[in-house]
């Protein structure tokens, strides 16, 4: 009997503890508790009937119940199993809602009725619980399909039933500094982007389209968890996921014009002074960047994305900018194990080059043969041959290239200002990374206002 104990989760009452309490001295009667007050609880065995035993186990809600699930008196309404309360209902280790009686019907006397029939008046509606009364599990059918309620015009509400009197973008973007913090854009640029994209939005979400746009920009800029965004915007996590997926597709489709490949005349007209002296014919500067990636479970996928340079799994992409700093091309995402030359060849970057162009790159871009086929010149730092030192002429040329090619590092820093590209990317987000890269590149161009929209429209023509 010493091993007999209560089966309720978190309850430590057992038969040995009960026997020790009976041997203790009663503070009131100055005698043993077994002679006066008795034990504070008793252990009750489960019922033998199959149906009653099933309800008994369902009330306990245990993953691995014992063969004989005894329950102490503390968990019964009447202190023991009775005909009215035969199963444990109190302090079962999980939340149990208080059972409310059914709505009562009140009938008015016949002399108070305005007509010949009786009128029935119901008491105020008692909100029904959205959980099973015994298992305490949420029922999803009651969460998304709760159609009961009064049929009257109400103020717009969010998914959680909170009245949305003021859109979130008005409260979060009260100043230009707050807009820079949440979206990475100035307040004027945010409203210009909203003016462009909101008329194209045709979803049926309850939120204001500008709030949906703000949610996506906050995800890109701050890389917030979906749970936090759901709490911040007072919607469900499912709504946040659907909103992000819809708007990423919409933004990528309609923001392609913000990443233009500039004509040579525009590139020369906007070229900084540091390029004009030694590299006046430079068309673009290219470099690859990497973003940490969550380690995949599949060994083949893990090997493709492993970067020996960083020592962990990454995604890798190619970036091409004009000498003035405008992003003109960004490639899809590749595994971190791909070389710079492979990405340059497969990404479609070579299709934008024309006869007589000049490309500036780092030492890792061994693409001279690919560019010679298009009659394009490659400018890159010199290599040392067979361990010998660089000549004075090669050293001077390398320093001049480094003096102007660092601009692409500044653009990469601006691109990774959006933390979704600087923090670890989860595996479930990899199908959207190509679109996210293009969106962040477009926002990077808008963020610094290198060109206005009219100039970009002319460049795309």
C-alpha positions as CSV (number, residue, x, y, z in Angstrom):
1,X,0.0,0.0,0.0
2,X,3.0,2.4,0.4
3,X,3.3,2.7,-3.3
4,X,-0.3,3.8,-3.8
5,X,-0.4,7.5,-4.8
6,X,-2.7,10.0,-6.5
7,X,-2.5,9.9,-10.3
8,X,-3.4,13.6,-11.0
9,X,-0.5,15.5,-12.6
10,X,1.3,17.6,-10.0
11,X,-0.4,16.0,-7.0
12,X,2.0,14.3,-4.5
13,X,-0.5,12.8,-2.1
14,X,0.1,9.1,-1.4
15,X,-0.8,6.4,1.1
16,X,2.5,6.6,2.9
17,X,2.1,10.3,3.5
18,X,-1.5,9.8,4.7
19,X,-0.3,7.2,7.2
20,X,2.4,9.6,8.5
21,X,-0.2,12.4,9.0
22,X,-2.4,10.1,11.0
23,X,0.5,9.5,13.5
24,X,1.1,13.2,14.0
25,X,-0.3,15.1,17.0
26,X,-3.4,17.2,16.4
27,X,-2.7,20.9,17.3
28,X,-6.3,21.4,18.5
29,X,-7.1,18.2,20.4
30,X,-3.6,17.4,21.6
31,X,-3.8,13.8,20.5
32,X,-3.1,11.7,17.5
33,X,-5.0,12.7,14.3
34,X,-6.1,9.1,13.9
35,X,-8.1,9.4,17.1
36,X,-9.7,12.8,16.5
37,X,-9.7,14.5,13.1
38,X,-8.6,11.7,10.9
39,X,-6.7,11.9,7.6
40,X,-7.2,15.1,5.5
41,X,-7.7,13.0,2.4
42,X,-8.3,9.5,1.1
43,X,-7.4,7.7,-2.1
44,X,-10.4,6.5,-4.2
45,X,-10.0,3.7,-6.8
46,X,-11.2,4.1,-10.4
47,X,-14.6,2.7,-11.4
48,X,-14.8,-0.8,-12.8
49,X,-17.3,-0.1,-15.6
50,X,-15.7,0.4,-19.0
51,X,-17.6,3.6,-19.9
52,X,-17.1,5.2,-16.5
53,X,-13.4,4.3,-16.5
54,X,-13.0,5.9,-19.9
55,X,-14.5,9.2,-18.6
56,X,-12.4,8.9,-15.5
57,X,-9.2,8.7,-17.6
58,X,-10.4,11.5,-19.9
59,X,-10.8,13.8,-16.9
60,X,-7.2,13.0,-15.7
61,X,-5.9,13.8,-19.2
62,X,-2.7,11.8,-18.8
63,X,-0.5,10.7,-21.7
64,X,0.6,7.4,-19.9
65,X,-2.0,6.6,-17.2
66,X,-1.2,3.9,-14.6
67,X,-3.1,0.6,-14.5
68,X,-5.0,1.7,-11.4
69,X,-5.3,5.5,-11.5
70,X,-6.3,6.3,-7.9
71,X,-7.4,9.9,-7.2
72,X,-7.3,11.6,-3.8
73,X,-10.3,13.5,-2.2
74,X,-8.9,16.9,-3.1
75,X,-9.9,16.6,-6.7
76,X,-13.6,15.8,-6.1
77,X,-16.3,18.4,-5.7
78,X,-17.9,16.5,-2.8
79,X,-14.6,15.2,-1.4
80,X,-15.3,11.7,-2.8
81,X,-17.1,10.2,-5.8
82,X,-20.8,10.8,-5.6
83,X,-23.8,10.2,-7.9
84,X,-23.9,13.9,-8.9
85,X,-20.1,14.3,-9.3
86,X,-18.6,10.8,-9.9
87,X,-15.4,12.0,-11.6
88,X,-12.5,14.2,-10.5
89,X,-13.1,17.9,-11.5
90,X,-10.9,20.1,-9.3
91,X,-7.1,20.9,-9.6
92,X,-6.4,18.4,-12.3
93,X,-3.1,20.0,-13.4
94,X,-4.6,21.9,-16.4
95,X,-7.2,24.7,-16.8
96,X,-10.8,23.7,-16.5
97,X,-13.5,26.3,-17.1
98,X,-16.2,26.8,-14.6
99,X,-19.4,25.1,-15.8
100,X,-22.2,27.6,-16.3
101,X,-25.9,26.6,-16.2
102,X,-27.9,26.6,-19.4
103,X,-29.8,29.8,-20.3
104,X,-33.1,30.0,-18.5
105,X,-36.4,30.8,-20.3
106,X,-38.6,33.5,-18.7
107,X,-42.2,33.7,-19.8
108,X,-44.3,36.8,-19.3
109,X,-47.8,36.5,-17.8
110,X,-50.6,36.5,-20.4
111,X,-52.0,39.9,-19.2
112,X,-48.6,41.6,-19.9
113,X,-48.4,40.4,-23.5
114,X,-49.3,42.9,-26.3
115,X,-51.0,40.2,-28.4
116,X,-52.7,36.7,-28.1
117,X,-49.4,34.7,-28.2
118,X,-46.8,34.2,-25.5
119,X,-43.5,35.9,-25.8
120,X,-40.3,34.3,-24.9
121,X,-37.4,36.3,-23.4
122,X,-34.0,34.9,-23.2
123,X,-31.4,36.0,-20.7
124,X,-28.2,37.6,-21.9
125,X,-26.1,35.3,-24.1
126,X,-23.3,33.6,-22.2
127,X,-20.2,33.3,-24.4
128,X,-19.5,29.7,-25.1
129,X,-16.0,28.3,-24.5
130,X,-13.9,27.3,-27.4
131,X,-12.4,24.4,-25.6
132,X,-13.5,20.9,-24.8
133,X,-14.7,20.9,-21.2
134,X,-12.8,17.8,-20.3
135,X,-9.7,17.5,-22.5
136,X,-9.1,21.3,-22.5
137,X,-7.9,21.1,-26.2
138,X,-8.8,24.0,-28.5
139,X,-11.3,23.3,-31.2
140,X,-10.1,25.0,-34.4
141,X,-13.6,24.7,-35.9
142,X,-14.9,27.1,-33.3
143,X,-12.1,29.6,-33.8
144,X,-12.3,30.2,-37.5
145,X,-16.1,29.5,-38.0
146,X,-17.8,31.3,-35.1
147,X,-20.8,32.7,-36.9
148,X,-23.0,33.1,-33.8
149,X,-23.8,36.6,-32.6
150,X,-26.0,39.6,-33.1
151,X,-26.7,40.7,-36.6
152,X,-26.0,44.3,-36.3
153,X,-23.5,46.8,-37.7
154,X,-20.3,46.8,-35.6
155,X,-17.0,48.7,-35.8
156,X,-14.3,46.9,-37.8
157,X,-12.5,44.4,-35.6
158,X,-9.3,42.4,-36.0
159,X,-9.1,38.6,-35.9
160,X,-8.9,38.7,-32.1
161,X,-12.1,40.7,-31.8
162,X,-10.5,44.0,-30.8
163,X,-12.0,47.1,-32.3
164,X,-9.6,48.7,-34.8
165,X,-10.5,52.4,-34.5
166,X,-7.1,53.7,-35.8
167,X,-5.0,51.9,-38.4
168,X,-1.7,50.7,-37.1
169,X,0.5,52.5,-39.6
170,X,-0.8,55.9,-38.3
171,X,0.2,55.0,-34.7
172,X,3.6,53.3,-35.5
173,X,4.7,55.8,-38.2
174,X,4.2,59.0,-36.3
175,X,7.5,60.5,-37.4
176,X,10.2,60.0,-39.9
177,X,12.6,58.4,-37.4
178,X,9.9,55.8,-36.4
179,X,9.3,55.0,-40.0
180,X,13.1,54.5,-40.5
181,X,13.1,52.2,-37.5
182,X,10.2,50.0,-38.5
183,X,10.5,49.9,-42.3
184,X,14.0,51.2,-43.2
185,X,12.4,53.8,-45.4
186,X,11.6,57.5,-44.9
187,X,8.0,58.4,-44.3
188,X,7.6,60.0,-47.8
189,X,9.0,56.9,-49.5
190,X,6.7,54.6,-47.5
191,X,3.6,56.6,-48.7
192,X,4.9,56.5,-52.2
193,X,5.3,52.8,-52.1
194,X,1.9,52.4,-50.5
195,X,0.4,54.6,-53.2
196,X,1.9,52.4,-55.9
197,X,1.0,49.0,-54.3
198,X,-2.2,49.5,-52.4
199,X,-4.4,49.9,-55.5
200,X,-3.0,46.6,-56.8
201,X,-4.0,44.7,-53.6
202,X,-7.1,42.6,-54.1
203,X,-7.1,40.3,-51.1
204,X,-10.0,40.0,-48.7
205,X,-8.1,40.4,-45.4
206,X,-9.8,42.5,-42.7
207,X,-6.7,44.7,-42.2
208,X,-6.1,48.0,-43.9
209,X,-3.8,47.4,-46.9
210,X,-1.3,49.9,-45.5
211,X,-1.2,47.9,-42.3
212,X,-0.5,44.8,-44.3
213,X,2.3,46.6,-46.2
214,X,3.8,47.8,-42.9
215,X,3.7,44.3,-41.5
216,X,5.7,43.0,-44.4
217,X,8.2,45.8,-44.2
218,X,8.7,45.2,-40.5
219,X,9.4,41.6,-41.2
220,X,12.0,42.5,-43.8
221,X,13.6,45.3,-41.8
222,X,13.6,43.8,-38.3
223,X,13.0,40.1,-39.0
224,X,10.4,39.8,-36.3
225,X,8.8,36.6,-35.3
226,X,5.3,35.9,-36.7
227,X,4.0,35.5,-33.1
228,X,5.2,39.0,-32.3
229,X,3.6,40.5,-35.5
230,X,0.4,38.7,-34.7
231,X,0.3,40.2,-31.2
232,X,1.4,43.7,-32.5
233,X,-1.3,43.9,-35.2
234,X,-4.0,42.0,-33.1
235,X,-4.5,39.3,-35.7
236,X,-3.9,35.5,-35.8
237,X,-0.6,33.9,-36.7
238,X,-2.3,32.3,-39.7
239,X,-3.3,35.7,-41.0
240,X,0.3,37.0,-40.6
241,X,1.6,34.1,-42.6
242,X,-0.9,34.5,-45.4
243,X,-0.3,38.3,-45.5
244,X,3.5,37.9,-45.8
245,X,3.1,35.3,-48.5
246,X,0.6,37.4,-50.5
247,X,2.5,40.7,-50.3
248,X,5.9,39.2,-51.0
249,X,4.5,37.9,-54.3
250,X,2.8,41.3,-55.0
251,X,5.8,43.4,-54.2
252,X,8.2,41.3,-56.2
253,X,5.9,41.4,-59.3
254,X,5.4,45.2,-59.2
255,X,8.7,46.5,-57.9
256,X,10.9,45.2,-60.7
257,X,11.1,48.7,-62.3
258,X,13.1,49.8,-59.2
259,X,16.0,47.7,-60.2
260,X,16.8,49.0,-63.7
261,X,19.8,48.3,-65.9
262,X,21.0,51.8,-66.8
263,X,22.1,52.7,-70.3
264,X,25.8,53.7,-70.7
265,X,24.9,57.4,-71.2
266,X,23.2,57.5,-67.8
267,X,26.0,55.6,-66.1
268,X,28.6,58.1,-67.4
269,X,26.5,61.1,-66.5
270,X,26.1,59.9,-62.9
271,X,29.7,58.6,-62.5
272,X,31.5,59.8,-59.4
273,X,34.8,61.7,-59.8
274,X,36.9,58.8,-58.3
275,X,36.0,56.7,-61.4
276,X,36.4,59.4,-64.1
277,X,40.2,59.7,-63.7
278,X,41.3,56.0,-64.1
279,X,38.2,53.9,-64.9
280,X,35.8,56.1,-66.9
281,X,34.4,53.2,-69.0
282,X,33.3,51.1,-66.0
283,X,29.7,49.8,-66.5
284,X,29.2,48.0,-63.2
285,X,30.9,46.5,-60.1
286,X,30.1,43.0,-59.1
287,X,30.5,41.0,-56.0
288,X,28.9,38.1,-54.1
289,X,27.5,38.2,-50.6
290,X,26.3,35.4,-48.3
291,X,23.5,35.1,-45.6
292,X,23.5,32.5,-42.9
293,X,21.1,29.6,-43.5
294,X,19.5,27.2,-41.0
295,X,21.2,23.8,-41.3
296,X,19.0,21.3,-43.3
297,X,18.3,17.8,-42.2
298,X,19.0,16.4,-45.6
299,X,22.8,15.7,-45.9
300,X,22.8,16.5,-49.6
301,X,21.1,19.9,-49.1
302,X,23.4,20.6,-46.2
303,X,26.5,19.9,-48.3
304,X,25.3,22.2,-51.2
305,X,24.7,25.1,-48.8
306,X,27.9,24.7,-46.7
307,X,30.3,27.6,-47.2
308,X,34.0,26.9,-46.5
309,X,34.7,30.6,-46.3
310,X,32.2,31.2,-43.4
311,X,32.3,27.7,-41.9
312,X,28.5,27.2,-41.8
313,X,25.5,26.9,-44.2
314,X,24.7,30.0,-46.2
315,X,22.8,31.2,-49.2
316,X,24.9,33.1,-51.8
317,X,23.9,35.7,-54.4
318,X,25.5,38.0,-56.9
319,X,25.1,41.8,-56.8
320,X,25.9,44.3,-59.6
321,X,25.9,48.0,-59.0
322,X,26.5,51.1,-61.1
323,X,29.4,53.3,-60.2
324,X,26.9,55.8,-58.6
325,X,25.7,53.1,-56.2
326,X,22.4,52.0,-57.8
327,X,21.7,48.3,-57.6
328,X,21.2,47.2,-61.2
329,X,21.1,43.4,-60.8
330,X,20.7,40.9,-58.1
331,X,20.8,37.1,-58.7
332,X,18.6,34.4,-57.3
333,X,19.8,32.6,-54.1
334,X,22.3,29.8,-54.5
335,X,24.0,27.4,-52.0
336,X,27.0,28.7,-50.2
337,X,29.2,26.0,-51.8
338,X,28.8,27.6,-55.3
339,X,31.7,29.6,-56.7
340,X,31.6,33.2,-57.8
341,X,32.2,32.2,-61.4
342,X,29.5,29.6,-61.4
343,X,26.9,32.1,-60.1
344,X,28.0,34.7,-62.6
345,X,27.5,32.2,-65.4
346,X,24.2,30.7,-64.3
347,X,22.4,33.8,-62.9
348,X,21.8,35.6,-66.2
349,X,24.0,38.5,-65.4
350,X,26.0,38.1,-68.7
351,X,22.8,38.7,-70.7
352,X,22.9,42.4,-69.6
353,X,26.4,43.1,-70.9
354,X,27.1,44.6,-74.4
355,X,30.0,45.0,-76.6
356,X,32.5,47.5,-75.1
357,X,31.3,47.3,-71.5
358,X,33.8,47.1,-68.6
359,X,33.1,45.1,-65.5
360,X,35.0,45.5,-62.2
361,X,35.3,42.5,-59.9
362,X,37.3,40.9,-57.1
363,X,40.0,38.2,-57.5
364,X,37.6,35.3,-57.1
365,X,35.8,36.1,-60.4
366,X,37.7,34.0,-62.9
367,X,35.3,34.9,-65.7
368,X,37.7,36.3,-68.3
369,X,36.8,33.7,-70.9
370,X,33.1,34.3,-70.5
371,X,33.6,38.1,-70.9
372,X,35.9,37.7,-73.9
373,X,33.1,36.0,-75.8
374,X,31.1,39.2,-75.4
375,X,34.0,41.6,-76.0
376,X,33.7,42.9,-72.4
377,X,36.7,44.0,-70.4
378,X,37.3,42.7,-66.9
379,X,39.0,44.9,-64.3
380,X,40.2,43.1,-61.2
381,X,43.2,43.2,-58.8
382,X,46.4,41.5,-60.0
383,X,47.5,38.0,-58.9
384,X,50.9,36.9,-57.6
385,X,52.6,34.3,-59.8
386,X,54.6,31.4,-58.3
387,X,55.1,33.1,-55.0
388,X,56.7,36.2,-56.4
389,X,55.8,39.7,-55.3
390,X,53.7,42.1,-57.3
391,X,55.5,44.6,-59.4
392,X,55.2,48.3,-58.6
393,X,52.8,48.8,-61.5
394,X,50.6,45.9,-60.4
395,X,50.6,47.2,-56.8
396,X,49.6,50.7,-57.9
397,X,46.8,49.2,-60.1
398,X,45.5,47.0,-57.3
399,X,45.4,50.0,-54.9
400,X,43.4,52.1,-57.4
401,X,40.9,49.3,-58.0
402,X,40.5,48.8,-54.2
403,X,40.0,52.6,-53.8
404,X,36.9,52.5,-56.1
405,X,35.5,49.0,-55.7
406,X,34.8,49.4,-52.0
407,X,31.6,51.1,-53.0
408,X,29.9,47.7,-53.6
409,X,30.7,46.8,-50.0
410,X,28.8,49.9,-48.8
411,X,25.8,48.8,-51.0
412,X,25.9,45.3,-49.5
413,X,25.9,46.9,-46.0
414,X,22.8,49.0,-47.1
415,X,21.2,45.8,-48.4
416,X,21.8,44.0,-45.1
417,X,20.3,46.9,-43.3
418,X,17.2,44.7,-43.8
419,X,17.9,42.2,-41.1
420,X,16.2,39.3,-42.9
421,X,19.3,39.2,-45.0
422,X,21.8,39.5,-42.2
423,X,20.3,37.0,-39.7
424,X,19.9,33.3,-40.1
425,X,17.3,32.4,-42.7
426,X,14.9,29.5,-41.6
427,X,14.5,26.6,-44.0
428,X,10.8,27.2,-44.5
429,X,11.6,30.7,-45.9
430,X,14.0,29.5,-48.6
431,X,11.3,29.2,-51.4
432,X,10.7,32.9,-51.0
433,X,14.3,34.1,-50.8
434,X,14.7,34.9,-54.5
435,X,11.7,37.3,-54.3
436,X,12.9,38.7,-50.9
437,X,16.3,39.5,-52.4
438,X,14.7,41.4,-55.3
439,X,12.4,43.3,-52.9
440,X,15.2,44.3,-50.6
441,X,17.3,45.5,-53.5
442,X,14.4,47.6,-54.8
443,X,13.9,49.1,-51.3
444,X,17.6,49.7,-51.1
445,X,17.4,51.9,-54.2
446,X,14.3,53.7,-52.9
447,X,15.9,54.2,-49.5
448,X,18.6,56.4,-50.8
449,X,16.7,58.1,-53.6
450,X,19.5,57.9,-56.1
451,X,17.0,58.2,-58.9
452,X,13.5,59.4,-58.8
453,X,10.7,57.3,-60.3
454,X,10.6,59.3,-63.6
455,X,14.3,58.6,-64.3
456,X,13.8,54.9,-63.5
457,X,10.8,54.7,-65.9
458,X,12.9,56.2,-68.7
459,X,15.8,53.8,-68.0
460,X,13.5,50.7,-68.2
461,X,12.3,51.8,-71.6
